[in-house]
Amino acid sequence: MEIKVAKTAGFCYGVQRAVDTVYNAVEESKNENKAAKAGRIYTYGPIVHNDIVVNDLRNKGVGIIEDEDSLRKMLDDGSLQNSTIIIRAHGVGENIYDLINSSKDNIKLLDATCPYVKKIHELVRDAYQKGERIVITGSRSHPEVIGILGQINNDAITVENINEAEAVILPENEPVCLVSQTTFNLEKFEDIVAIFQKKRYDIRVLNTICNATKQRQIEARSLAKESDVMIVIGGKNSSNTAKLYDICKSECKNTYYVQSKEDLSIEADSVRCVGITAGASTPKTIIEEVLNYVRHEFWRF
């Protein structure tokens, strides 16, 4: 049996940078003078959509501020005094920066927003100031999209699929700037763009799906086509992993979505090739554990 692991599987640059920021902050806090009474380290939202990483950080004392309401409450009751708050790779709206920076609780703010997401923030602010109508392709409940919306007072249209794109009605020739969540499905993005271009809008399309996402999706599709079994590793709340699963499932019926080797239970006959890929929030250690498990437990195929 042959096992092929996607070259692009695992942490992308932005996620690795954010995770490293938290672990470095934890190490630095150990070395600080205890007399300084440094507060706790928090991430604004889970640093990645991966329970294993999040639980490890929780065991190291890192807390999570779930949302804006939680942040306001903690600011009001003084529980963030001398603390460190880390913005995750998904980014946040300007309102969150304003809340933290206006606090008198001596909060240290570390911004680990992915540079590619930061670029989208700049693009939409610039387009909005020019009077262009902003359209975002992506999941409106995803933290990255919420952060993009937060750059322009939530004054944008969010489109998640083709049906929603068809339903959008704007004045003809209205200037439109269309951007995308960095981890959106590339083929769906292109389909949505085609629909908007038919509507005769004065449209400016900015393909802001990051290159790592594009390559990961292309490689996953190619690998799934030649595999009898496809394994997609990632957190259940990971948007980019879910998209990888959908892509692989469309090419390989025996596709499995797992968070770790403990979730894996393959039921397939005559397996000659197993393909493995992973979302951008999956640590290399988990990929290696799944690889070793498949290599040693499913040799009989």
Secondary structure, DSSP 4 states (H G I P E B T S, - for coil): -EEEE-TT-S--HHHHHHHHHHHHHHHHHHHS-GGG----EEEES-SSS-HHHHHHHHHTT-EEE-SHHHHHHHHHHTTTTT-EEEE-TT---HHHHHHHHT-SS--EEEE---HHHHHHHHHHHHHHHTTPEEEEES-TTSHHHHHHHTTTTT-SEEE-SHHHHHH----TT-EEEEEE-TTS-HHHHHHHHHHHHHTT-EEEE---S-HHHHHHHHHHHHHHHT-SEEEEE--TT-HHHHHHHHHHHHH-SSEEEESSGGG-----SS--EEEEEE-TT--HHHHHHHHHHHHHHSTT-
